[in-house]
Amino acid sequence: MQQAKAPAALRALGTAALPAVTEALRADDVTSRRIAALTLLQWSDDLHRDGGAGAVVAALTAAREDADPAVRAAVDHALRRATGDTSELDRSRAADEAARRLDR
């Protein structure tokens, strides 16, 4: 249960925690890598908006090759959000709008 609270607790520490969180993406322990990936996912929109994404992009890019699929998925999503890549969201919205037009 405490692990579920870890991303929010790390994020509450502020940008001073970023080096430790990005370092945790390379940890041997999969739980540490998952917590780091989820923390950066929660943080990614703010990092993009505030111009701080550069601090994490290299670590996220490297972690895209993680052995754990949950880490890879969170990292991929965090990377897209941190860099402002909205292509997936744009496709989803377009599909939703098309479906709504068909329902009319």
N, C-alpha and C positions, 0 to 999 in steps of 0.2 A: 504494500500500500504506500509506503514512503517513497518508493521509486516513482510512482505516478506523480508525486508532488515535486520531484527533483527539477524538472524543466522550469517550472514557475519560480522555484526558489533560486535557481541559478540566474534566471533572467532578472530577478529582483535585485541581484547584486550589481547590475548595470554593466556597462561596457568593459569595466575592469576585469570581468569574468571571461571575456571573449577568448583571450589566449589559452586559458585552461580548458574551456569548452572545445575549442578547435583542436587542442592537443588530445583531448579525450576521444576524438574521432579515430585516433590511431591506437587506442588502448588494446591490449590483448583480450580483455574481458568484453564480451559482446553486450552485456548490460550497460556498461559504461559508454560504449559506442552508440547504443540505442538512445540512451538519455541525452548524450551530446547532440545527436541528430535531431531528436525531438525538440530540444532546447533551441537549436538554430532554426528549426522550422517555425516555432512560435515567435521567434525574434525576427525572422526574415523580412516581413513587410516593413517593420520599423527600420531595419538596417537599410533597406532600399530607399525608403522615404527620406531618411536622415543622411544618406550618402555614406554610410558605414559598411556597405556590402563588400568593399574591397578587402576588408580585414578577414573575411571568411570565405571568399570565393575559391581561393586556391585549395583550402582544406576541404571544402565541400566537393570540389571537382575531383580531388584525389580519392575521396571516400565513395565516389560513385562506383568504384570497383570492389567495395566491401563484400566479404563472403556471405554476410547475412542479408537476406532479402528485405527485412524490415528496415535495416539501416539504409540500404540502397534506395528504397522507396521514399523514406523521409528526407534523405539527402537530396535526391533528385527534385522533390517538391520544394524543399527549402532553397535550392539553387535557383530554380525558376522564379520563385517569389523574390529572392534577394536581388536578382538582376532585373526584375520588372518584366519578365517574360510572361505575358498574359495569353499566349497563343492557345493554350489548352482551355482556359476560361472563355476566350472568344469563340472557340469552336463549340463549346457547350452552350453558350448563350445563343449562338446562331441556330443550333439544332433545336433548342427550346422554342425559339421564335418561329421556326419553320413548323414545328409540331402544333403550336398554337394557331397558326394561320390555317392549317389543315382542319383543325377542330371547328373553325368558324362556319 
